[in-house]
Amino acid sequence: MCDDLVMDGFGGLFGDPEELQKRMAEFADQMQGQQRLAWADNAIKLAVDMTVAAVNRINLQGDAEAQAQQIRQVMAVVFPEAVTLVREARQGLQ
């Protein structure tokens, strides 16, 4: 009798076993997509937060040209890292 229950989708409780398997696969795909999206969101937020934190830490001194140079120096270090995070996030969504 137990074999009959297994073969019949637990007495028809879950319906067609193939349909159940299909729906479970769709659910798993949906969850993976949500995980990729969450990771991408976190990576982009990290890139923004990292850039903002770096700019906020600059102790600007001198005239406008000296201050601009100081900001450019910081951005030369931070921006490539931020771009890498965003690029990887976008690739994870494809």
matplotlib code that plots the C-alpha trace (Angstrom):
import matplotlib.pyplot as plt

x = [0.0, 2.9, 4.2, 0.8, 0.8, 4.2, 3.4, 0.0, 1.5, 0.7, -2.9, -3.4, -2.7, -0.2, -1.6, 0.5, 4.1, 5.5, 3.5, 4.8, 8.4, 7.9, 6.5, 9.3, 11.9, 10.2, 10.2, 13.9, 14.7, 12.6, 14.5, 17.9, 16.8, 15.8, 19.2, 21.0, 19.0, 19.7, 23.4, 23.4, 21.6, 24.0, 27.0, 25.7, 24.9, 28.4, 29.9, 27.9, 28.6, 32.3, 32.5, 30.6, 32.7, 35.9, 34.8, 33.6, 37.0, 38.9, 40.2, 40.2, 42.8, 44.0, 42.3, 39.7, 42.2, 44.1, 40.8, 39.8, 43.1, 42.7, 39.2, 40.6, 43.3, 40.8, 38.4, 41.3, 41.6, 37.9, 36.2, 37.8, 36.8, 33.2, 33.0, 34.2, 31.5, 28.8, 30.0, 30.0, 26.5, 25.3, 26.9, 25.3, 21.9, 22.4]
y = [0.0, 2.4, 1.9, 2.7, 6.0, 7.0, 6.1, 8.0, 11.2, 10.4, 9.4, 12.4, 14.8, 16.8, 16.1, 15.1, 14.3, 15.8, 19.0, 19.2, 18.7, 21.4, 23.8, 23.1, 23.7, 27.0, 28.0, 27.2, 29.3, 32.2, 32.0, 32.0, 35.1, 36.8, 35.9, 37.3, 40.5, 40.9, 40.4, 42.9, 45.5, 44.9, 45.3, 48.5, 49.9, 49.0, 50.8, 54.0, 53.8, 53.2, 56.3, 58.5, 57.4, 58.1, 61.5, 62.4, 61.5, 64.0, 66.9, 69.5, 72.2, 75.0, 76.8, 75.4, 73.9, 72.1, 70.8, 69.5, 67.7, 66.1, 64.8, 63.5, 61.6, 59.9, 59.1, 57.6, 55.0, 54.5, 54.8, 51.7, 49.6, 50.9, 50.2, 46.7, 46.0, 47.4, 45.5, 42.3, 43.0, 43.6, 40.4, 38.5, 39.6, 38.4]
z = [0.0, 0.8, -2.8, -4.2, -2.2, -3.5, -7.1, -6.9, -5.5, -1.9, -2.7, -5.0, -2.1, -4.2, -7.6, -10.5, -9.4, -12.6, -12.1, -8.5, -9.7, -12.3, -9.7, -7.3, -10.0, -10.9, -7.2, -6.9, -10.0, -8.6, -5.3, -7.1, -9.0, -5.8, -4.2, -7.3, -7.1, -3.4, -3.9, -6.7, -4.6, -1.7, -4.0, -5.5, -2.1, -0.9, -3.9, -3.1, 0.6, 0.0, -2.3, 0.1, 3.1, 1.2, 0.1, 3.6, 5.1, 2.9, 5.0, 2.2, 2.5, 0.3, -2.5, -4.9, -7.2, -4.4, -3.0, -6.4, -6.7, -3.3, -4.3, -7.7, -5.8, -3.6, -6.4, -8.5, -5.8, -4.8, -8.2, -9.9, -6.9, -7.0, -10.7, -10.2, -7.6, -9.8, -12.9, -10.9, -9.7, -13.2, -14.4, -11.6, -12.9, -16.4]

ax = plt.figure().add_subplot(projection="3d")
ax.plot(x, y, z, "-o")
ax.set_aspect("equal")
plt.show()
